Amino acid sequence: MEEYEQNALSSTRHVIGVMSGKGGVGKSSVTALTAVALARMGYKVGVMDADITGPSIPKMFGVHGKLDSAETGLFPAQTERLGIRIVSLNLLLDREDRPVVWRGPLLAGAVKQFWTDVSWGDLDFMIIDLPPGTGDIPLSVMQSIPVEGLITVSSPQDVAALVVRKAVNMAEMMDKPIIGLIENMSYIKCPGCGETMYPFGKPAGAGFASEMGIPFIGEMPIDPALSEAADRGEIEMYESPIMQGIAEAVVRHVQASAQEE
């Protein structure tokens, strides 16, 4: 399958995907934090919510209402604080709680239209929140959109590591480089005594990344403040040390790719 041309009123320099082998590991949170961190560095950033049946990006950013359109295509929503541009199927529905009961080809077609029919404008980075697994949509994105690199998200459980291995292998099959692995829910700090606890077992992301031969970006804790910020639609106000590490890993990757060309 050939890569599709982007909308005529769009110019995107770098496309980065965020993927995981299973749901529930915080992939959308990592997508949002990556976008926020890059925007804070001064880059123009857009987020494509390709998790069609489980979209959560608009809520995290506090974006609501239907997208505007013209003959030239759809216009993305834009956040107030950092000007991050967002497209999600939730922003095309009459009601946000309406389920999307579509088969694979329709889902993949919607993602393709997010690329070809949306007037994104001038972007330095587009971050794509991919649905979990290795099904139609991740496959379609990797085949039809010029994804430059992928961030993978896991959690400490062995089963999560196993399914991430599948996602990494899929990326290799599609000749898409892995920017790095983030292990989410690695630990939690007791708010009372400050002790570090490991509810899902000791962190294993660094060792797993080394075993897979991919970079390790870092560990993310279970942080109630992150959940609260996302629920309030204020993810742009959240602060975490991991965010700078993610942004720097992405920038290093695209710089290294440019030097190789």
Secondary structure, DSSP 8 states (H G I E B T S, - for coil): -------TTEEEEEEEEEE-SSSSS-HHHHHHHHHHHHHHTT--EEEEE--TTS--HHHHHT--S---EETTEE--EE-TTT--EEEEGGGTSSSTT------HHHHHHHHHHHHHSB--EEEEEEEEE--SSSSHHHHHHHHHS---EEEEEE-SSHHHHHHHHHHHHHHHHTT--EEEEEE-S--EE-TTT--EE-TTSS--HHHHHHHHT--EEEE----HHHHHHHHHT-GGG---HHHHHHHHHHHHHHHHHHHH-
